[in-house]
Every structure is written in C-alpha cells, then in structure tokens.
C-alpha cells in the first residue's frame, strides 16, 4: 500500500484526545476493551481473548522472548493479513486518529511497525489506555467540583430534554445508556463503570470551550440518585450534587403523559420492532414493560402489582391490535399517582433547602439561561 497519511508524532495530549473525542484504535483484546473503553475508540485487537490468554500464560512460565515468539506464531499468515487490513481501513477512515494498547508498550508498537511496513505511518498514544484512564479520572475529579445546577421534576417533566438543550448540559442518562427508572433500560447495553466514567470525563472536557465563553458558567445536570441503572455516579460528582441548587420543572400531568407515551410506548415499541422484527419485537417490548413493573413489585405490594400487570397485558394487546398506545395509560396513570410521584416528591422534600426555582419547562429553561449571565 502506498503512503497516504502524513506522518505525525506519538502523543501524550490525553485531555485533548478525550475532549475532542479523537478516533482511537484500541488494539487490546476484546475482554480488556469491555472492562474499560474510551469515547470514539474502536476495538481492533492484535490478539483475541484466547490468544492473549495463551501468550500471558507463556510469559509467566517462560518469559518475554518465548511469549513474543508465541504471539507471532499465533498471529501470522491470513490472520495477520486480515488484522492489518482492518487497521489500514481504520487509519485511512480516521487519518487524525491514534492507536494504543494497555500501557503503550509492545502490542501498540508491533501494530505500528506492521502498519508502517504496509505503507501507513500512524501514531500511538504514549502510555496507552492506562495513561488515558488516569487522565480521565483526574479530569472527572477536577471538573465535577465546579458549580452546577440540578434540574428536578416528576417523571415525564422533560428534564433530560432540557439538560440536552443547555450550553453546559451533561446528559448523565445518555452517557449511562439508561433512563434511570425501573423502565429505564434501552436496547443498547450499558457500559462498564470505567467506560461510563471515561465517557463522562470526555463530555465534561468537551464543554470546556463553551464554559470559557459564559460569564457565569455552571454544569446543568438532571437530579439523579446514586446510580443510573448499573452505573454509579463518581463520588466527587455526588458530593457536589448534594450541595447544589435545584430548579424544579412542574409540568401539567397531561403533558407528562404525552412525553412518557412518546418515549416509553411509541419510541420503545418501534425500536424493538426495528431491532428484532415485527413479531419478536412485540414480544421484546412486552417483556420490557413487564420486567419494568416486576422490578418494583415489592414496593408496589403484590396485590397492586398483580392488578397493574393485568392492565398492562390488556393494554399491550390493544396497542398491538390497534396501533394506538393510549390504553397503557390505564396502568401508567395509577403507577404515577400512587408510586412514582409520591416517591419523587418525598426525595425532593429532603432537598427542599436547595430548591431555588420552580416553573414549567419553558420557565426553567429561561431561568437557567439567564443564570449563565449572557
């Protein structure tokens, strides 16, 4: 392959890589990538999980040279050519990117050398994932301690939408790939805790430029509990949130139902059918609704749970037969009135000293924008 990329030096500019979501080629094994990944990183491993395990065992038993020889033996011929081709394609697709391994050591240098021999000079991240992870942790600890305002409100108030519209809004639920409640899961699997923190650090760093343009900058976050699905909020962020002012969105009940219907019934049903096909998609959608209710059965009380589950099953059948989702309100309305709304109001009452503003969606949005001091 002819040289098609301008040679660039290796880098230690970890914060810039995170802030700009620079494309990265992660050459670690898939099991390592699953434990911790970075924004805009794709996993194109030098060795798969089995090969890495075999080389690791050899290293412990026979030393580095024997392990290196085994690695070359396992990744040769057609296997090697296919992996080089995948790296080449990624490099040409993202000429501004970098590659890395666990510590910026042997694996990334081998890939870099093989690419150079094939005609592509591609830089690596010095220190690898370990250095990037440390930079993300340091940035998160620093930036989470800056001023912030929480957006609170009952389910369906549009809190997440409002956060996304703000200049320094950080969508925690989007980063966690979960909407926060028992019905919060999406069709995209949640990231590992380390990956969630890395992506959160990247989102905060990405807003640094915006932060500098505002007279009175502050993060805007949704009022969350300690966890969002399987991901928990970092300690520094939780501590800052506990001390921060809260703006409460108070929307009419019908408007909340409209939002919830669009997101949880129309949107989720369509997503399931697009992902699994019509018949299997409806089954997946039904399972999603049932398990969301089942997860809170003890808090509801088993008798109430049974009644709501029956209404839910009837609504699902009507939804599938007619294409209309409104029958779901037969179980959603009592669930909101008897469970979710009282629970959130109780939680909000414990933060009453921090509440600095109440209003509908538009009023809270205007209040937040004015607070920036524009």
C-alpha positions as a printed NumPy array, in Angstrom:
array([[  0.   ,   0.   ,   0.   ],
       [  1.28 ,   3.468,  -0.888],
       [  1.83 ,   6.002,   1.875],
       [ -1.391,   8.043,   2.134],
       [ -1.106,   9.65 ,   5.559],
       [  1.1  ,  12.483,   6.731],
       [  3.426,  11.258,   9.467],
       [  2.544,  12.611,  12.909],
       [  4.333,  12.203,  16.245],
       [  3.114,   9.984,  19.051],
       [  1.16 ,  11.892,  21.698],
       [  0.748,  12.445,  25.424],
       [ -2.044,  15.013,  24.996],
       [ -4.584,  12.857,  26.803],
       [ -7.073,  15.572,  27.751],
       [ -7.292,  16.819,  24.173],
       [ -7.906,  13.295,  22.893],
       [-10.773,  12.932,  25.372],
       [-12.2  ,  16.416,  24.843],
       [-12.255,  16.148,  21.055],
       [-13.399,  12.511,  21.017],
       [-10.452,  11.789,  18.738],
       [-10.832,   8.478,  16.877],
       [ -8.736,   5.81 ,  18.573],
       [ -7.771,   2.288,  17.542],
       [ -7.693,   0.09 ,  20.641],
       [ -5.535,  -2.97 ,  19.914],
       [ -6.153,  -4.65 ,  23.283],
       [ -8.136,  -7.889,  23.475],
       [-11.953,  -7.626,  23.498],
       [-12.136,  -8.599,  27.185],
       [ -9.921,  -5.628,  28.063],
       [-11.987,  -3.286,  25.894],
       [-15.182,  -4.438,  27.616],
       [-13.705,  -3.65 ,  31.027],
       [-12.849,  -0.092,  30.034],
       [-13.222,   1.806,  26.757],
       [-12.883,   5.415,  25.628],
       [-15.038,   7.81 ,  23.609],
       [-14.62 ,   7.298,  19.851],
       [-12.469,   4.179,  20.334],
       [-12.924,   1.093,  18.165],
       [-11.574,  -2.285,  19.202],
       [ -9.349,  -3.898,  16.539],
       [ -7.225,  -6.257,  18.63 ],
       [ -3.77 ,  -7.539,  17.86 ],
       [ -4.756, -10.741,  19.686],
       [ -8.176, -12.102,  20.547],
       [ -9.039, -13.2  ,  24.084],
       [ -7.784, -16.766,  23.667],
       [ -4.526, -15.716,  22.015],
       [ -3.884, -13.107,  24.702],
       [ -4.51 , -15.648,  27.46 ],
       [ -2.1  , -18.137,  25.868],
       [  0.617, -15.508,  25.484],
       [  0.081, -14.331,  29.055],
       [  0.495, -17.852,  30.396],
       [  3.624, -18.331,  28.297],
       [  5.065, -15.066,  29.605],
       [  4.596, -16.148,  33.22 ],
       [  6.073, -19.584,  32.63 ],
       [  8.833, -18.953,  30.072],
       [  9.496, -15.205,  29.904],
       [  9.096, -12.353,  27.42 ],
       [ 11.002, -13.769,  24.447],
       [  9.052, -17.011,  24.45 ],
       [  5.781, -15.102,  24.804],
       [  6.709, -12.803,  21.931],
       [  7.576, -15.798,  19.738],
       [  4.235, -17.42 ,  20.566],
       [  2.381, -14.203,  19.747],
       [  3.983, -14.053,  16.299],
       [  3.176, -17.725,  15.792],
       [ -0.491, -17.209,  16.676],
       [ -0.888, -14.05 ,  14.574],
       [  0.613, -14.886,  11.207],
       [ -0.409, -15.664,   7.642],
       [ -4.026, -14.966,   6.731],
       [ -4.92 , -13.979,  10.319],
       [ -2.22 , -11.326,  10.347],
       [ -3.169, -10.027,   6.897],
       [ -6.841,  -9.664,   7.863],
       [ -5.953,  -7.727,  11.002],
       [ -3.551,  -5.464,   9.142],
       [ -6.263,  -4.796,   6.555],
       [ -8.706,  -3.81 ,   9.32 ],
       [ -6.151,  -1.434,  10.879],
       [ -5.358,   0.061,   7.477],
       [ -9.028,   0.744,   6.796],
       [ -9.461,   2.384,  10.205],
       [ -6.355,   4.531,   9.729],
       [ -7.475,   5.756,   6.323],
       [-11.005,   6.357,   7.622],
       [ -9.634,   8.411,  10.52 ],
       [ -6.306,   9.966,   9.474],
       [ -6.415,  12.221,  12.543],
       [ -6.549,   9.3  ,  14.979],
       [ -4.137,   7.34 ,  17.17 ],
       [ -3.681,   3.746,  18.291],
       [ -2.999,   2.39 ,  21.743],
       [ -2.725,  -0.771,  23.819],
       [ -2.81 ,  -1.277,  27.585],
       [  0.311,   0.702,  28.5  ],
       [  1.64 ,   1.948,  25.185],
       [  4.074,  -0.928,  25.079],
       [  4.69 ,  -3.988,  22.988],
       [  1.325,  -4.504,  21.302],
       [  0.867,  -0.954,  20.053],
       [  4.452,  -0.827,  18.828],
       [  4.031,  -4.104,  16.933],
       [  0.856,  -2.802,  15.244],
       [  2.575,   0.488,  14.477],
       [  5.514,  -1.359,  12.903],
       [  3.304,  -3.665,  10.84 ],
       [  1.312,  -0.684,   9.588],
       [  4.478,   1.188,   8.671],
       [  5.723,  -1.83 ,   6.724],
       [  2.421,  -1.823,   4.843],
       [  2.778,   1.843,   3.925],
       [  0.945,   3.641,   6.736],
       [  2.726,   5.745,   9.362],
       [  0.236,   6.02 ,  12.227],
       [  0.971,   7.485,  15.684],
       [  0.253,   5.922,  19.065],
       [ -0.781,   7.159,  22.491],
       [  2.242,   7.051,  24.79 ],
       [  1.264,   5.237,  27.977],
       [ -1.768,   3.636,  26.318],
       [ -5.122,   3.049,  27.968],
       [ -3.647,   3.285,  31.466],
       [ -2.492,   6.865,  30.864],
       [ -5.782,   7.84 ,  29.198],
       [ -7.769,   6.31 ,  32.043],
       [ -5.73 ,   8.235,  34.606],
       [ -6.237,  11.474,  32.681],
       [ -9.99 ,  10.83 ,  32.543],
       [-10.128,  10.135,  36.292],
       [ -8.148,  13.294,  37.094],
       [-10.307,  15.429,  34.803],
       [-13.501,  13.998,  36.256],
       [-12.386,  14.66 ,  39.815],
       [-11.464,  18.246,  38.893],
       [-14.413,  19.204,  36.699],
       [-17.079,  17.564,  38.853],
       [-16.242,  20.026,  41.618],
       [-17.187,  23.051,  39.524],
       [-20.519,  24.843,  40.132],
       [-23.607,  23.049,  38.888],
       [-27.382,  23.298,  38.921],
       [-29.674,  20.276,  39.096],
       [-32.897,  20.003,  37.11 ],
       [-35.543,  18.151,  39.107],
       [-39.142,  17.192,  38.497],
       [-41.508,  14.24 ,  38.348],
       [-41.237,  11.567,  35.669],
       [-42.189,  12.936,  32.256],
       [-41.348,  16.555,  33.059],
       [-38.808,  16.724,  30.232],
       [-35.754,  17.024,  32.481],
       [-33.437,  15.108,  30.139],
       [-34.567,  17.11 ,  27.105],
       [-33.984,  20.346,  28.987],
       [-30.487,  19.317,  30.072],
       [-29.595,  18.478,  26.47 ],
       [-30.64 ,  21.95 ,  25.331],
       [-28.425,  23.815,  27.791],
       [-24.994,  25.111,  26.749],
       [-23.236,  23.201,  29.547],
       [-25.76 ,  20.411,  29.947],
       [-24.349,  16.969,  30.674],
       [-26.744,  14.135,  29.855],
       [-25.899,  11.584,  32.537],
       [-28.648,   9.202,  31.425],
       [-27.491,   9.348,  27.818],
       [-23.937,   8.591,  28.884],
       [-25.172,   5.747,  31.095],
       [-27.433,   4.416,  28.317],
       [-30.261,   4.152,  30.829],
       [-33.206,   6.404,  31.685],
       [-32.874,   5.915,  35.408],
       [-36.16 ,   4.268,  36.439],
       [-37.201,   0.618,  36.562],
       [-38.393,   1.168,  32.961],
       [-35.138,   2.91 ,  32.119],
       [-33.236,   0.313,  30.132],
       [-32.653,   0.868,  26.43 ],
       [-31.772,  -1.574,  23.669],
       [-28.138,  -0.51 ,  23.945],
       [-26.232,  -2.32 ,  26.683],
       [-24.787,  -0.179,  29.445],
       [-21.059,   0.413,  29.532],
       [-18.759,  -0.83 ,  32.267],
       [-18.271,   1.553,  35.183],
       [-14.814,   2.566,  33.957],
       [-16.149,   3.229,  30.454],
       [-19.029,   5.3  ,  31.837],
       [-16.581,   7.432,  33.817],
       [-14.314,   7.83 ,  30.78 ],
       [-17.231,   8.98 ,  28.639],
       [-18.418,  11.345,  31.386],
       [-14.937,  12.868,  31.629],
       [-14.9  ,  13.287,  27.851],
       [-18.287,  15.055,  27.92 ],
       [-17.124,  17.457,  30.631],
       [-13.854,  18.187,  28.839],
       [-15.704,  18.746,  25.56 ],
       [-17.655,  21.599,  27.183],
       [-14.538,  23.413,  28.392],
       [-14.522,  25.709,  25.34 ],
       [-18.19 ,  26.618,  25.906],
       [-17.5  ,  27.137,  29.612],
       [-14.924,  29.827,  28.784],
       [-17.466,  31.857,  26.772],
       [-20.033,  32.206,  29.59 ],
       [-19.877,  34.974,  32.205],
       [-21.248,  32.692,  34.936],
       [-20.774,  29.089,  33.806],
       [-22.088,  26.021,  35.605],
       [-22.897,  22.438,  34.698],
       [-26.555,  21.555,  34.2  ],
       [-27.358,  18.008,  35.303],
       [-30.51 ,  16.056,  35.9  ],
       [-31.291,  15.36 ,  39.547],
       [-30.268,  11.698,  39.835],
       [-29.841,   9.135,  42.571],
       [-26.559,   7.421,  43.333],
       [-26.96 ,   5.035,  40.398],
       [-28.286,   5.111,  36.837],
       [-29.031,   1.52 ,  36.033],
       [-25.823,  -0.414,  36.66 ],
       [-23.582,   2.675,  36.632],
       [-22.963,   4.701,  39.773],
       [-22.074,   8.369,  39.868],
       [-18.485,   9.167,  40.856],
       [-18.043,  10.271,  44.473],
       [-16.815,  13.791,  43.618],
       [-19.895,  14.4  ,  41.465],
       [-22.313,  13.017,  44.077],
       [-20.791,  15.263,  46.72 ],
       [-21.136,  18.352,  44.526],
       [-24.711,  17.458,  43.554],
       [-25.712,  17.161,  47.22 ],
       [-24.66 ,  20.79 ,  47.785],
       [-26.04 ,  22.276,  44.564],
       [-29.166,  24.337,  43.826],
       [-32.158,  22.593,  42.279],
       [-34.554,  24.002,  39.675],
       [-37.802,  22.01 ,  39.631],
       [-39.793,  21.52 ,  36.432],
       [-43.525,  21.388,  37.169],
       [-45.416,  20.334,  34.064],
       [-49.161,  19.631,  33.651],
       [-49.967,  15.958,  34.135],
       [-51.338,  15.551,  30.602],
       [-48.153,  16.948,  29.1  ],
       [-46.128,  14.494,  31.146],
       [-48.273,  11.613,  29.911],
       [-47.746,  12.75 ,  26.334],
       [-43.969,  12.704,  26.764],
       [-43.961,   9.344,  28.52 ],
       [-46.22 ,   7.832,  25.885],
       [-43.947,   9.028,  23.101],
       [-40.75 ,   7.776,  24.743],
       [-41.725,   4.59 ,  26.55 ],
       [-44.581,   3.265,  24.422],
       [-44.259,   4.617,  20.879],
       [-40.487,   5.018,  20.776],
       [-39.595,   1.833,  22.632],
       [-42.047,  -0.312,  20.657],
       [-40.706,   0.997,  17.359],
       [-37.122,   0.452,  18.492],
       [-37.871,  -3.144,  19.499],
       [-39.523,  -3.953,  16.176],
       [-36.723,  -2.329,  14.203],
       [-34.135,  -4.315,  16.162],
       [-35.864,  -7.721,  16.297],
       [-38.511,  -7.728,  13.569],
       [-42.251,  -7.256,  13.99 ],
       [-43.246, -10.438,  15.819],
       [-40.181, -10.795,  18.039],
       [-40.127,  -7.022,  18.554],
       [-43.58 ,  -7.001,  20.12 ],
       [-42.518,  -9.844,  22.426],
       [-39.404,  -7.922,  23.412],
       [-41.461,  -4.791,  24.028],
       [-43.909,  -6.742,  26.192],
       [-41.034,  -8.25 ,  28.186],
       [-39.535,  -4.79 ,  28.659],
       [-42.81 ,  -3.415,  30.074],
       [-43.445,  -6.403,  32.332],
       [-39.944,  -6.529,  33.781],
       [-40.063,  -2.782,  34.453],
       [-43.143,  -3.346,  36.588],
       [-41.865,  -6.589,  38.099],
       [-38.697,  -4.851,  39.327],
       [-40.753,  -2.713,  41.733],
       [-43.357,  -5.331,  42.709],
       [-42.357,  -5.428,  46.387],
       [-42.543,  -1.656,  46.696],
       [-45.924,  -1.66 ,  44.996],
       [-47.27 ,  -4.51 ,  47.071],
       [-48.048,  -7.81 ,  45.381],
       [-51.793,  -7.183,  45.101],
       [-51.335,  -3.818,  43.397],
       [-48.583,  -5.272,  41.197],
       [-50.903,  -8.066,  40.033],
       [-53.633,  -5.574,  39.14 ],
       [-51.282,  -3.28 ,  37.227],
       [-49.694,  -6.253,  35.434],
       [-53.157,  -7.349,  34.286],
       [-53.937,  -3.849,  32.98 ],
       [-50.538,  -3.757,  31.308],
       [-51.15 ,  -7.051,  29.479],
       [-54.542,  -5.812,  28.259],
       [-53.019,  -2.525,  27.097],
       [-50.243,  -4.309,  25.231],
       [-52.794,  -6.396,  23.338],
       [-54.824,  -3.289,  22.397],
       [-51.654,  -1.475,  21.358],
       [-50.641,  -4.337,  19.076],
       [-54.145,  -4.762,  17.614],
       [-54.933,  -1.094,  17.008],
       [-51.525,   0.574,  16.783],
       [-52.631,   3.057,  19.461],
       [-50.709,   3.321,  22.724],
       [-53.209,   5.206,  24.9  ],
       [-54.504,   2.038,  26.601],
       [-51.207,   1.937,  28.504],
       [-52.343,   4.984,  30.451],
       [-54.776,   2.681,  32.308],
       [-51.829,   1.278,  34.238],
       [-49.375,   4.167,  33.904],
       [-51.625,   6.8  ,  35.489],
       [-52.152,   4.901,  38.773],
       [-48.458,   3.949,  38.777],
       [-47.533,   7.634,  38.583],
       [-50.14 ,   8.812,  41.069],
       [-49.599,   6.091,  43.66 ],
       [-45.902,   5.295,  43.328],
       [-43.543,   7.405,  41.219],
       [-44.86 ,  10.892,  42.024],
       [-45.094,  10.378,  45.814],
       [-41.649,   8.767,  45.829],
       [-40.04 ,  11.643,  43.927],
       [-41.799,  14.313,  45.994],
       [-40.522,  12.631,  49.147],
       [-36.981,  12.606,  47.77 ],
       [-37.301,  16.239,  46.678],
       [-38.596,  17.268,  50.087],
       [-35.31 ,  16.127,  51.597],
       [-33.599,  18.648,  49.286],
       [-36.082,  21.461,  49.946],
       [-33.358,  23.779,  51.258],
       [-31.592,  23.532,  47.874],
       [-34.635,  24.359,  45.708],
       [-34.111,  27.812,  44.2  ],
       [-36.677,  27.898,  41.379],
       [-39.92 ,  26.238,  40.274],
       [-41.684,  26.616,  36.967],
       [-42.834,  24.851,  33.839],
       [-40.381,  23.627,  31.192],
       [-40.07 ,  26.968,  29.383],
       [-39.762,  28.955,  32.604],
       [-36.997,  26.742,  33.989],
       [-35.169,  26.901,  30.665],
       [-35.336,  30.713,  30.662],
       [-34.209,  30.861,  34.297],
       [-31.193,  28.673,  33.577],
       [-30.174,  30.685,  30.511],
       [-30.424,  33.93 ,  32.452],
       [-28.288,  32.443,  35.194],
       [-25.447,  31.986,  32.687],
       [-25.274,  35.778,  32.659],
       [-25.493,  36.125,  28.883]])
